[in-house]
Amino acid sequence: MIETDAKPSSVNVPESITDTSVIVPMEPLADVESAFALLIDRRIDCGRSPWSCEPERIAVEGTDVYETLTDLMADRVANRVVASQSGGLRYRIDHVNLTDDDSATVRVCFTDDTVLVQSVPPSLEGEIPPIIVDDSLVSSVTDWDLRRVGGEWLWSAERPLNWSVGEDLCAV
């Protein structure tokens, strides 16, 4: 037998592989947790810029949580209320339960001390400071239902289990 480095002409063997991509599926619970974090980021962006909020990227259209978010952002736009950079929203995911491949429930503890302000009309910007509308500390333990729609996890319902103004329920 004669050994050779020549490749048989009938087989196409690349000289080198320069671009390889391996898609490793996330664990289902980690996927839901990551999706929830993205939804929280989108919701925070809505608070800071309610006029460019897209509720359909956060909640399933037609659900109560979608309608509540849509109404809240419309109210904030009408009254020029925005979330300032003072304070912030902190949360802890306590539990994730996959109901099926496209439904999950996430139990979350929130603490929110974001300062809401009424923005100053452009004609007065720099002359007067924004007016503080709400600077309270609010905390809750809430179950969020998520549903996968078009390959993306979205909020479909929320159920507050415990709610407090002035007390951080997540400090434990």
C-alpha positions in Angstrom: 0.0 0.0 0.0 1.3 3.4 -1.0 0.6 6.2 1.5 0.1 9.7 0.1 -1.1 13.1 1.3 -3.2 13.5 -1.8 -6.9 13.7 -1.3 -9.2 11.6 -3.4 -10.7 13.7 -6.1 -14.2 12.6 -5.3 -14.2 14.0 -1.8 -14.3 17.7 -1.1 -12.2 18.3 2.1 -11.6 21.9 3.1 -8.0 22.9 3.7 -9.1 24.7 6.9 -12.2 25.7 8.8 -12.1 29.4 9.5 -15.7 30.1 10.5 -17.6 27.7 12.7 -20.6 28.4 14.8 -22.0 26.0 17.3 -25.5 26.7 18.7 -25.8 25.3 22.2 -29.4 25.5 23.4 -29.9 27.1 26.8 -31.4 25.2 29.6 -35.1 26.0 29.6 -35.1 27.7 33.0 -32.1 29.8 32.1 -33.8 30.8 28.9 -36.8 32.0 30.8 -34.7 33.9 33.3 -32.7 35.6 30.5 -36.0 36.5 28.8 -37.4 38.0 32.0 -34.2 40.1 32.4 -34.6 41.4 28.9 -38.3 42.3 29.5 -37.3 44.1 32.7 -34.7 46.1 30.7 -37.3 47.0 28.1 -39.7 48.0 30.8 -37.1 50.3 32.4 -36.5 51.8 29.0 -40.2 52.5 28.7 -40.1 54.4 32.1 -37.3 56.5 30.9 -38.7 57.1 27.4 -42.4 56.5 27.5 -43.0 58.1 24.1 -40.9 55.4 22.4 -42.2 52.5 24.5 -43.3 49.4 22.5 -45.6 47.4 24.9 -45.9 44.6 22.3 -42.2 43.9 22.9 -42.9 43.3 26.6 -46.4 41.9 27.0 -48.8 39.7 25.0 -51.2 42.0 23.2 -54.8 41.9 24.5 -53.7 40.8 28.1 -54.4 42.9 31.2 -50.7 43.4 31.7 -50.4 44.7 28.1 -53.4 47.1 28.5 -52.1 48.3 31.9 -48.6 49.1 30.5 -50.1 50.8 27.4 -52.4 53.0 29.5 -49.6 53.8 32.0 -47.2 54.9 29.2 -50.0 57.0 27.5 -50.6 58.7 30.9 -46.9 59.4 31.4 -46.6 60.8 27.9 -49.6 63.1 28.4 -48.2 64.3 31.7 -44.5 64.4 30.7 -43.6 61.9 33.6 -40.4 60.0 33.2 -38.2 57.8 35.3 -35.1 59.8 36.3 -31.6 58.4 36.8 -32.1 58.7 40.6 -32.9 55.5 42.5 -33.5 52.3 40.5 -35.3 49.0 40.1 -33.8 45.9 41.7 -35.2 42.4 41.5 -34.5 38.9 42.5 -35.9 35.8 40.7 -37.0 33.4 43.4 -38.5 30.7 41.3 -39.2 29.6 37.7 -41.8 27.1 36.8 -42.2 25.9 33.2 -45.8 25.0 32.6 -45.0 23.7 29.1 -42.6 24.6 26.3 -44.3 27.9 25.7 -45.6 28.9 29.2 -43.8 29.7 32.5 -44.3 31.4 35.8 -41.6 33.5 37.4 -41.8 34.5 41.1 -39.9 37.8 41.5 -39.2 40.1 44.4 -38.9 43.8 43.3 -37.7 46.9 45.1 -38.2 50.1 43.2 -37.1 53.5 44.4 -36.8 55.1 41.0 -37.6 58.8 41.2 -40.3 59.8 38.8 -40.2 63.4 37.6 -42.3 65.6 35.4 -40.0 66.7 32.6 -39.6 70.4 31.8 -41.0 71.7 28.6 -38.2 72.4 26.1 -38.8 76.1 26.2 -37.9 76.1 30.0 -35.2 73.5 30.0 -32.2 74.6 32.0 -34.3 77.4 33.7 -36.2 75.3 36.2 -35.5 71.8 37.5 -37.9 68.8 36.8 -40.7 68.4 39.3 -40.5 65.3 41.5 -43.7 63.3 41.1 -42.9 60.2 43.1 -39.9 59.3 45.1 -41.3 56.5 47.2 -39.9 53.0 47.8 -42.2 50.3 46.6 -41.6 46.6 47.0 -43.5 43.5 45.9 -43.4 39.8 45.5 -45.1 39.0 42.2 -45.8 36.0 40.1 -45.4 36.8 36.4 -46.8 34.5 33.7 -44.8 34.4 30.5 -45.9 33.0 27.2 -43.7 32.4 24.2 -45.1 34.1 21.1 -43.3 34.0 17.8 -40.3 32.5 19.5 -40.1 35.3 22.1 -41.1 35.2 25.8 -43.5 38.0 26.8 -45.4 38.8 30.0 -49.0 37.5 29.9 -50.2 38.1 33.4 -49.0 39.4 36.8 -50.2 38.5 40.3 -48.9 40.5 43.2 -48.6 38.3 46.2 -47.3 40.9 48.7 -46.9 44.6 48.3 -45.4 47.3 50.5 -44.7 51.0 50.3 -41.8 52.1 52.3 -40.5 48.6 53.2 -38.0 46.5 51.2 -39.6 43.0 51.0 -36.5 41.7 49.2 -34.0 42.6 52.0 -34.4 39.2 53.6 
